[in-house]
Amino acid sequence: MAKTGTAEHFDVVIVGAGLSGIGAAYHLQDKSPGKSYVILEGRDAIGGTWDLFRYPGIRSDSDMYTLGYNFRPWKEAKAIADGPSILKYVRDTASEAGIDRNIRYGQWVKAASWSTEEAVWTVETASSTFTCNFLFLCGGYYNYDAGYTPDFEGVKSFGGRIVHPQHWPQDLDYSGKKVVVIGSGATAVTLVPEMAKQAAHVTMLQRSPTYVVSRPAEDPVAIWLRSKLSPMLAYRITRWKNVLLSMLFFNMARKNPEKTKQRLIGMVSENLGPDYDVATHFTPRYNPWDQRLCLVPDNDLFDAIKGGAASVVTDQIETFTPTGLKLKSGAELDADVIVTATGLNLQVLNGVEFTVDGVKIEPSKMLSYKGIMYSDIPNLATSFGYTNASWTLKCDLTCEYVTRLLNHMDKTGLRQATPRNTDPNLGEEPWLDFSSGYVQRTIDKFPKQGSKKPWKQNQNYALDLMLLKYGAVTDEVMEFSNPKPKAGAKPAAEAALAA
């Protein structure tokens, strides 16, 4: 690290100290150990999502053998882990690797400007300025300030309490009370069985159903392997087992969606019994993997429904009332507490405003290169996980690719790496091919992906492994260069001798 005027300079600035940012720092230390770096974290703690979310029952919606880092085994019993356990895993990783010493807290990154003349990013926070040669965004893709809540009619008339899971009030006492959870996604199916343990009754009110799949909270194969093998070898075998199974299921769903749909719905019927109205409450209007599937551990949602502690209502809200909700069917739901588990607000490129050589960058005009870098933007990468598998699988590969790129630039003496699209026939496609509301609300503001490689994302771990970990970092698209010296400026070697 060096000081440049009032700015601190680092080889790499990482934005975000959550699951992705801590992983990025580890890979950087491990594979590019000569690089100086700093992590700029807007909040006052490590953990990102897993520190922000405090709602009851928060847990992973992926197994921890794939959501965990490729370099650090998950050793806990539960594969579907609770939020505090995941937060401890992230923080222990940072502490044990000394990464926590390189974090600056309270540093929300507002803007970043690139100078081709200097081959440097200037990164602005509300209180500080940093410069770096490479900028790595690891802050996820949704807005931490507020979750998404539709404009419901009559909200102010409700006499109870309304909460959004993204900012859960720690003083909320719902024991013995009637609770309505609005939503049908991962947060809702997590909240309902957990709140049902204390509430008088919990109703999950959904506009339309989501695919819900139950899995054991513990992986018996992983537990057996750990008893026979070293922790890392057992972890790697389990990780690959789960990767291959998820890839097989995803491909099956894409090739034969109707058969997959019937199997998923059949599994729900097996759990809830032949008399339950699965057609109304658990039969989505879309095909599997047009949106993410919701994972429930050990049938907890279904058990809460069968036991009478929870129920599902599929209808639309007409208005809030003083005592609950009036639905468009004419039915009314009484509630003391209403939880709006209605989704997230996405945020493009961590909410950072970018300029390159004084020109403001419009993210929606950019093309994504390998799902990591962007057309005509030098020395900038983002860590963005899979939509059809665990987030960290792609993030680990992204970090390894970035370190390989940095090492190549060091080896060749080239300071700038810029993807350039020279194909006039390249088509454009949305960044995410997902029909989920939280995606569709914001997708037009995101960068595009191209219609063919390397501008098209794989959404396939095996293909990305070959491309990002073992494939060449040089291709006809990536332009490597050095800044052009100012007119009349002496070459660096000559200037050094003169000094």
C-alpha positions as CSV (number, residue, x, y, z in Angstrom):
1,M,0.0,0.0,0.0
2,A,1.2,3.5,-0.8
3,K,-0.2,7.0,-0.3
4,T,-0.8,9.1,-3.4
5,G,-1.5,12.6,-2.3
6,T,-4.6,12.3,-0.1
7,A,-5.5,8.9,-1.6
8,E,-4.3,5.5,-0.5
9,H,-3.1,3.3,-3.4
10,F,-3.5,-0.5,-3.6
11,D,-2.9,-3.0,-6.4
12,V,-6.5,-4.2,-5.9
13,V,-9.5,-2.7,-4.3
14,I,-12.2,-5.3,-3.3
15,V,-15.7,-3.9,-2.7
16,G,-17.7,-5.8,-0.1
17,A,-16.7,-8.0,2.9
18,G,-19.4,-10.6,2.5
19,L,-19.1,-14.2,1.3
20,S,-17.8,-13.1,-2.1
21,G,-15.4,-10.4,-0.9
22,I,-13.7,-12.6,1.7
23,G,-13.3,-15.3,-0.9
24,A,-11.8,-12.9,-3.3
25,A,-9.2,-11.7,-0.7
26,Y,-8.3,-15.3,0.1
27,H,-7.7,-16.2,-3.6
28,L,-5.7,-13.0,-4.1
29,Q,-3.5,-13.8,-1.1
30,D,-3.0,-17.4,-2.2
31,K,-2.4,-17.0,-5.9
32,S,-1.2,-13.4,-6.3
33,P,0.6,-13.0,-3.0
34,G,2.6,-10.0,-4.1
35,K,-0.5,-7.8,-4.6
36,S,-1.5,-5.3,-2.0
37,Y,-5.2,-5.0,-1.5
38,V,-8.0,-3.5,0.7
39,I,-11.6,-4.5,1.2
40,L,-14.0,-1.5,1.4
41,E,-17.1,-2.5,3.3
42,G,-20.0,-0.1,3.6
43,R,-21.3,-1.6,6.8
44,D,-19.6,-2.1,10.2
45,A,-19.2,-5.9,10.1
46,I,-18.0,-8.8,8.0
47,G,-20.7,-11.1,6.5
48,G,-22.7,-9.1,4.0
49,T,-26.1,-10.8,3.5
50,W,-25.5,-13.2,6.4
51,D,-24.9,-10.3,8.8
52,L,-27.7,-8.1,7.4
53,F,-30.5,-10.6,7.5
54,R,-31.8,-11.4,11.0
55,Y,-35.2,-12.8,10.4
56,P,-36.3,-16.0,12.2
57,G,-34.9,-19.2,10.7
58,I,-32.6,-17.5,8.2
59,R,-30.7,-20.3,6.4
60,S,-29.0,-21.2,3.2
61,D,-31.1,-22.2,0.2
62,S,-28.2,-24.2,-1.2
63,D,-26.2,-27.0,0.5
64,M,-23.0,-25.8,2.2
65,Y,-20.8,-28.2,0.4
66,T,-21.3,-26.0,-2.7
67,L,-22.1,-22.7,-1.0
68,G,-18.9,-23.1,1.0
69,Y,-15.5,-22.0,-0.4
70,N,-13.5,-24.5,-2.5
71,F,-10.5,-23.9,-0.2
72,R,-12.2,-24.3,3.2
73,P,-14.2,-27.4,4.1
74,W,-17.6,-27.1,5.7
75,K,-17.4,-29.2,8.8
76,E,-20.8,-28.7,10.5
77,A,-23.4,-31.5,10.6
78,K,-26.1,-29.6,8.7
79,A,-25.7,-29.2,4.9
80,I,-28.7,-26.8,4.9
81,A,-27.2,-24.4,7.4
82,D,-28.7,-21.6,9.5
83,G,-27.5,-18.0,9.0
84,P,-25.5,-17.6,12.2
85,S,-23.4,-20.8,11.3
86,I,-22.7,-19.4,7.8
87,L,-21.8,-16.0,9.2
88,K,-19.3,-17.7,11.6
89,Y,-17.9,-19.7,8.7
90,V,-17.2,-16.5,6.7
91,R,-15.8,-14.6,9.7
92,D,-13.6,-17.5,10.8
93,T,-12.2,-17.7,7.2
94,A,-11.4,-14.0,7.3
95,S,-9.8,-14.2,10.8
96,E,-7.7,-17.3,10.1
97,A,-6.3,-16.0,6.9
98,G,-5.6,-12.5,8.3
99,I,-8.0,-11.0,5.8
100,D,-9.9,-9.0,8.5
101,R,-6.8,-6.8,8.9
102,N,-7.3,-5.5,5.4
103,I,-10.9,-4.4,5.8
104,R,-12.0,-0.8,6.0
105,Y,-15.5,-0.5,7.5
106,G,-18.0,2.2,6.9
107,Q,-16.7,2.8,3.4
108,W,-19.7,2.8,1.0
109,V,-18.2,3.1,-2.5
110,K,-20.1,5.8,-4.4
111,A,-18.1,6.3,-7.5
112,A,-15.1,5.0,-9.5
113,S,-13.3,6.7,-12.3
114,W,-10.7,5.2,-14.6
115,S,-7.8,7.1,-16.1
116,T,-6.3,5.4,-19.2
117,E,-3.4,7.8,-19.1
118,E,-2.4,6.5,-15.6
119,A,-4.0,3.0,-15.8
120,V,-5.6,3.7,-12.4
121,W,-9.0,3.6,-10.8
122,T,-9.9,6.4,-8.4
123,V,-12.5,5.0,-5.9
124,E,-14.6,7.4,-3.9
125,T,-16.4,6.7,-0.7
126,A,-18.4,9.1,1.4
127,S,-15.3,9.9,3.5
128,S,-12.2,8.6,1.7
129,T,-10.4,8.3,-1.7
130,F,-8.5,5.2,-2.8
131,T,-6.7,4.4,-6.0
132,C,-6.0,1.0,-7.5
133,N,-4.8,-0.8,-10.6
134,F,-7.6,-3.3,-10.5
135,L,-11.2,-3.0,-9.1
136,F,-13.1,-6.1,-8.0
137,L,-16.8,-5.7,-7.1
138,C,-17.9,-8.4,-4.6
139,G,-21.0,-6.7,-3.1
140,G,-23.7,-8.9,-4.5
141,Y,-26.6,-7.7,-6.6
142,Y,-29.3,-6.3,-4.4
143,N,-29.9,-3.1,-2.5
144,Y,-29.2,-3.3,1.2
145,D,-31.1,-0.1,1.9
146,A,-34.6,-1.5,1.4
147,G,-36.3,-4.6,0.2
148,Y,-39.2,-4.5,-2.3
149,T,-42.7,-3.9,-1.1
150,P,-45.6,-3.3,-3.5
151,D,-47.9,-0.3,-3.0
152,F,-50.7,-2.1,-1.2
153,E,-54.1,-0.3,-0.7
154,G,-55.0,0.6,2.9
155,V,-51.7,0.0,4.5
156,K,-52.1,2.8,6.9
157,S,-55.4,1.5,8.2
158,F,-53.8,-1.7,9.6
159,G,-53.8,-1.7,13.4
160,G,-51.0,-4.3,13.8
161,R,-47.4,-4.4,12.8
162,I,-45.9,-4.6,9.3
163,V,-42.3,-5.8,8.8
164,H,-40.1,-6.6,5.9
165,P,-37.6,-9.5,6.4
166,Q,-34.6,-7.5,5.1
167,H,-34.9,-5.2,8.2
168,W,-36.3,-7.4,10.8
169,P,-37.1,-5.6,14.1
170,Q,-35.4,-7.4,17.0
171,D,-38.2,-6.3,19.4
172,L,-40.9,-8.0,17.4
173,D,-42.9,-10.4,19.6
174,Y,-45.2,-12.6,17.6
175,S,-45.7,-15.4,20.1
176,G,-49.4,-16.3,20.4
177,K,-50.3,-14.0,17.5
178,K,-51.8,-14.4,14.1
179,V,-49.2,-13.9,11.4
180,V,-49.6,-13.4,7.6
181,V,-46.5,-13.8,5.5
182,I,-47.0,-12.3,2.1
183,G,-44.9,-14.1,-0.5
184,S,-44.0,-17.5,-1.8
185,G,-40.2,-17.4,-2.3
186,A,-37.3,-18.6,-0.4
187,T,-37.7,-16.1,2.5
188,A,-41.4,-16.9,2.9
189,V,-40.9,-20.7,3.0
190,T,-38.2,-20.1,5.6
191,L,-40.2,-17.8,7.8
192,V,-43.5,-19.7,7.9
193,P,-42.4,-22.9,9.6
194,E,-40.0,-21.0,12.0
195,M,-42.6,-18.5,13.1
196,A,-45.2,-21.2,13.4
197,K,-43.3,-22.6,16.3
198,Q,-44.4,-19.6,18.5
199,A,-47.3,-17.9,16.7
200,A,-50.9,-18.8,17.1
201,H,-51.1,-19.4,13.4
202,V,-49.1,-18.4,10.3
203,T,-50.7,-18.0,6.9
204,M,-48.5,-17.9,3.8
205,L,-50.5,-15.6,1.4
206,Q,-49.2,-16.0,-2.2
207,R,-50.4,-14.5,-5.5
208,S,-49.1,-17.6,-7.3
209,P,-47.3,-20.8,-6.3
210,T,-43.5,-21.6,-6.4
211,Y,-41.8,-24.9,-6.8
212,V,-40.9,-26.2,-3.3
213,V,-38.5,-29.1,-2.8
214,S,-37.6,-30.8,0.4
215,R,-34.2,-32.1,1.2
216,P,-32.6,-33.6,4.3
217,A,-30.9,-30.9,6.4
218,E,-27.9,-33.3,6.9
219,D,-26.1,-35.1,4.1
220,P,-25.6,-38.7,5.1
221,V,-23.0,-39.4,2.4
222,A,-21.0,-36.4,3.5
223,I,-21.1,-37.5,7.2
224,W,-19.9,-41.0,6.2
225,L,-17.1,-39.6,4.0
226,R,-15.9,-37.4,6.9
227,S,-15.7,-40.5,9.1
228,K,-13.4,-42.2,6.6
229,L,-11.4,-39.5,4.9
230,S,-9.6,-36.2,5.6
231,P,-11.9,-33.2,6.0
232,M,-10.7,-31.7,2.7
233,L,-11.0,-34.9,0.6
234,A,-14.4,-35.7,2.0
235,Y,-15.5,-32.1,1.3
236,R,-14.3,-32.2,-2.3
237,I,-16.0,-35.5,-3.1
238,T,-19.3,-34.3,-1.5
239,R,-19.0,-31.0,-3.4
240,W,-18.6,-32.7,-6.7
241,K,-21.4,-35.1,-5.9
242,N,-23.7,-32.2,-5.3
243,V,-22.5,-30.2,-8.3
244,L,-23.1,-33.1,-10.6
245,L,-26.5,-34.0,-9.1
246,S,-27.7,-30.3,-9.4
247,M,-26.4,-30.1,-13.0
248,L,-28.2,-33.3,-13.9
249,F,-31.5,-32.1,-12.4
250,F,-31.2,-28.7,-14.1
251,N,-30.6,-30.2,-17.5
252,M,-33.4,-32.7,-17.0
253,A,-35.7,-29.8,-16.1
254,R,-34.8,-27.9,-19.3
255,K,-35.0,-30.9,-21.6
256,N,-38.2,-32.4,-20.1
257,P,-40.0,-29.6,-18.2
258,E,-43.4,-31.3,-18.0
259,K,-42.1,-34.5,-16.6
260,T,-39.9,-32.7,-14.1
261,K,-42.9,-30.5,-13.1
262,Q,-45.1,-33.5,-12.4
263,R,-42.4,-35.1,-10.3
264,L,-41.9,-32.0,-8.2
265,I,-45.6,-31.6,-7.7
266,G,-45.9,-35.3,-6.9
267,M,-43.3,-35.0,-4.2
268,V,-45.4,-32.2,-2.6
269,S,-48.5,-34.5,-2.7
270,E,-46.6,-37.3,-1.0
271,N,-45.7,-34.9,1.8
272,L,-49.1,-33.2,2.2
273,G,-51.4,-36.2,1.5
274,P,-54.0,-36.9,-1.2
275,D,-56.6,-34.5,0.3
276,Y,-54.5,-31.4,0.1
277,D,-55.2,-29.0,-2.8
278,V,-51.8,-29.1,-4.3
279,A,-53.1,-28.0,-7.7
280,T,-54.0,-24.6,-6.3
281,H,-51.3,-24.0,-3.8
282,F,-48.1,-25.8,-5.1
283,T,-48.5,-26.0,-8.9
284,P,-46.7,-23.0,-10.5
285,R,-47.7,-21.5,-13.8
286,Y,-44.2,-21.7,-15.2
287,N,-41.7,-24.4,-15.9
288,P,-39.0,-25.6,-13.3
289,W,-36.0,-23.3,-13.2
290,D,-37.7,-20.4,-15.0
291,Q,-37.3,-19.2,-11.5
292,R,-35.3,-20.5,-8.6
293,L,-36.7,-23.5,-6.7
294,C,-37.4,-23.1,-3.0
295,L,-35.6,-25.5,-0.8
296,V,-37.1,-26.7,2.6
297,P,-35.1,-28.8,5.0
298,D,-36.6,-32.0,6.5
299,N,-40.1,-31.2,5.3
300,D,-40.4,-28.4,7.8
301,L,-42.9,-26.3,5.8
302,F,-45.0,-29.3,5.0
303,D,-45.0,-30.5,8.6
304,A,-46.2,-27.1,9.8
305,I,-49.0,-27.2,7.3
306,K,-50.0,-30.8,8.2
307,G,-49.9,-30.0,11.9
308,G,-52.2,-27.1,11.5
309,A,-49.7,-24.4,12.7
310,A,-49.5,-23.0,9.2
311,S,-51.6,-22.7,6.1
312,V,-51.3,-21.5,2.5
313,V,-53.8,-19.1,0.8
314,T,-53.5,-18.4,-2.9
315,D,-55.2,-15.2,-3.7
316,Q,-54.6,-11.5,-4.3
317,I,-54.8,-8.6,-1.9
318,E,-57.6,-6.1,-2.4
319,T,-56.7,-3.9,0.6
320,F,-55.3,-3.9,4.1
321,T,-57.9,-3.5,6.8
322,P,-57.7,-2.5,10.4
323,T,-57.6,-6.2,11.4
324,G,-55.8,-7.8,8.5
325,L,-56.3,-8.2,4.8
326,K,-59.3,-8.3,2.4
327,L,-58.6,-10.5,-0.6
328,K,-60.0,-10.2,-4.1
329,S,-62.0,-13.4,-3.7
330,G,-63.9,-11.6,-0.9
331,A,-62.2,-13.6,1.8
332,E,-60.6,-11.9,4.8
333,L,-57.5,-12.8,6.8
334,D,-57.1,-11.7,10.4
335,A,-53.6,-10.7,11.4
336,D,-51.7,-9.2,14.3
337,V,-48.5,-9.1,12.3
338,I,-48.0,-8.9,8.5
339,V,-44.6,-9.8,7.0
340,T,-44.0,-8.5,3.5
341,A,-41.7,-11.2,2.1
342,T,-42.2,-9.7,-1.3
343,G,-38.7,-9.6,-2.6
344,L,-35.5,-7.7,-3.1
345,N,-34.5,-4.6,-5.1
346,L,-31.6,-5.3,-7.4
347,Q,-28.7,-3.0,-7.6
348,V,-26.5,-2.7,-10.7
349,L,-22.7,-3.0,-10.2
350,N,-23.0,-2.5,-6.4
351,G,-24.6,0.9,-6.9
352,V,-21.3,2.5,-8.0
353,E,-21.3,5.3,-10.6
354,F,-18.6,4.6,-13.2
355,T,-16.7,6.9,-15.5
356,V,-13.9,6.1,-17.9
357,D,-11.7,8.9,-19.0
358,G,-14.4,11.4,-17.9
359,V,-17.2,9.7,-19.7
360,K,-20.1,8.4,-17.5
361,I,-20.7,4.7,-18.1
362,E,-24.3,3.4,-18.7
363,P,-24.3,-0.2,-17.4
364,S,-27.2,-1.3,-19.7
365,K,-25.0,-0.5,-22.7
366,M,-22.2,-2.8,-21.7
367,L,-21.7,-6.4,-22.6
368,S,-20.6,-8.9,-20.0
369,Y,-17.4,-10.8,-20.8
370,K,-17.4,-14.4,-19.4
371,G,-19.9,-13.1,-16.8
372,I,-17.0,-11.3,-15.1
373,M,-15.7,-8.3,-17.0
374,Y,-17.3,-5.7,-19.3
375,S,-16.9,-4.4,-22.8
376,D,-14.6,-1.3,-23.0
377,I,-14.1,-1.1,-19.2
378,P,-10.5,-1.8,-18.3
379,N,-9.4,-3.7,-15.1
380,L,-12.8,-4.2,-13.6
381,A,-14.4,-7.5,-12.5
382,T,-17.5,-8.5,-10.6
383,S,-18.1,-11.7,-8.6
384,F,-21.5,-12.9,-9.5
385,G,-22.7,-16.4,-8.7
386,Y,-25.0,-18.8,-10.4
387,T,-28.8,-18.5,-10.6
388,N,-29.2,-22.3,-11.0
389,A,-26.7,-23.5,-8.5
390,S,-24.8,-22.2,-5.4
391,W,-23.5,-18.7,-5.6
392,T,-20.0,-19.5,-4.4
393,L,-19.3,-22.1,-7.1
394,K,-19.1,-19.3,-9.7
395,C,-17.5,-16.8,-7.3
396,D,-14.5,-19.2,-6.6
397,L,-13.9,-19.6,-10.3
398,T,-14.2,-15.9,-10.9
399,C,-11.6,-15.2,-8.2
400,E,-9.2,-17.7,-9.7
401,Y,-9.7,-16.2,-13.2
402,V,-9.0,-12.7,-11.8
403,T,-5.8,-13.8,-10.2
404,R,-4.6,-15.6,-13.4
405,L,-5.4,-12.4,-15.3
406,L,-3.4,-10.3,-12.8
407,N,-0.5,-12.7,-12.9
408,H,-0.5,-12.7,-16.7
409,M,-0.4,-8.9,-16.8
410,D,2.6,-8.9,-14.4
411,K,4.4,-11.5,-16.4
412,T,3.9,-9.6,-19.7
413,G,4.4,-6.1,-18.2
414,L,1.0,-5.0,-19.4
415,R,-1.1,-2.9,-17.2
416,Q,-4.5,-2.8,-18.8
417,A,-6.9,-5.6,-19.7
418,T,-10.0,-4.5,-21.7
419,P,-12.6,-6.7,-23.3
420,R,-13.6,-5.3,-26.8
421,N,-16.5,-6.5,-28.9
422,T,-15.4,-6.4,-32.6
423,D,-18.3,-8.6,-33.9
424,P,-21.0,-6.4,-35.5
425,N,-23.3,-9.4,-35.7
426,L,-23.2,-10.3,-32.0
427,G,-26.7,-10.3,-30.6
428,E,-27.7,-9.1,-27.1
429,E,-29.6,-11.1,-24.5
430,P,-30.6,-10.2,-20.9
431,W,-28.0,-10.6,-18.1
432,L,-30.3,-13.1,-16.3
433,D,-32.7,-15.5,-18.1
434,F,-35.1,-15.5,-15.1
435,S,-38.8,-14.7,-15.0
436,S,-38.8,-13.9,-11.3
437,G,-40.4,-10.5,-10.4
438,Y,-37.3,-9.2,-8.6
439,V,-35.2,-9.8,-11.8
440,Q,-37.8,-8.5,-14.3
441,R,-38.2,-5.2,-12.3
442,T,-34.6,-4.2,-12.8
443,I,-33.1,-6.3,-15.6
444,D,-33.2,-3.5,-18.2
445,K,-30.7,-1.6,-16.2
446,F,-28.1,-4.4,-16.0
447,P,-25.4,-5.1,-18.6
448,K,-26.3,-7.5,-21.4
449,Q,-24.8,-10.8,-22.3
450,G,-24.0,-11.7,-25.9
451,S,-25.5,-14.3,-28.1
452,K,-22.3,-16.3,-28.2
453,K,-19.1,-16.9,-26.3
454,P,-17.1,-15.4,-24.7
455,W,-19.9,-12.9,-24.2
456,K,-22.6,-15.5,-23.3
457,Q,-22.7,-16.9,-19.8
458,N,-22.6,-20.7,-19.3
459,Q,-24.6,-21.1,-16.1
460,N,-22.7,-24.4,-16.0
461,Y,-20.0,-25.2,-13.4
462,A,-18.2,-27.8,-15.4
463,L,-17.9,-25.6,-18.5
464,D,-16.9,-22.6,-16.4
465,L,-14.3,-24.7,-14.6
466,M,-12.6,-25.4,-17.9
467,L,-13.0,-21.8,-19.2
468,L,-12.1,-19.8,-16.1
469,K,-9.6,-22.1,-14.2
470,Y,-7.9,-23.8,-17.1
471,G,-8.7,-21.8,-20.2
472,A,-6.4,-19.1,-21.6
473,V,-6.8,-15.6,-20.3
474,T,-5.8,-14.3,-23.8
475,D,-8.2,-14.4,-26.7
476,E,-9.2,-12.3,-29.7
477,V,-11.6,-10.3,-27.5
478,M,-9.3,-9.3,-24.6
479,E,-7.1,-6.3,-25.4
480,F,-3.9,-6.0,-23.3
481,S,-2.2,-2.6,-23.4
482,N,-0.1,0.0,-21.6
483,P,-1.0,3.6,-21.1
484,K,0.4,6.0,-23.8
485,P,2.9,8.4,-22.3
486,K,2.0,12.1,-22.2
487,A,3.5,14.2,-25.0
488,G,7.0,15.1,-24.0
489,A,7.1,12.8,-21.0
490,K,10.2,10.7,-20.4
491,P,10.0,6.9,-20.4
492,A,9.7,5.5,-16.9
493,A,13.2,4.0,-17.0
494,E,14.8,7.2,-18.1
495,A,12.8,9.2,-15.5
496,A,14.0,6.9,-12.8
497,L,17.6,7.2,-13.8
498,A,17.3,11.0,-13.9
499,A,15.9,11.0,-10.4
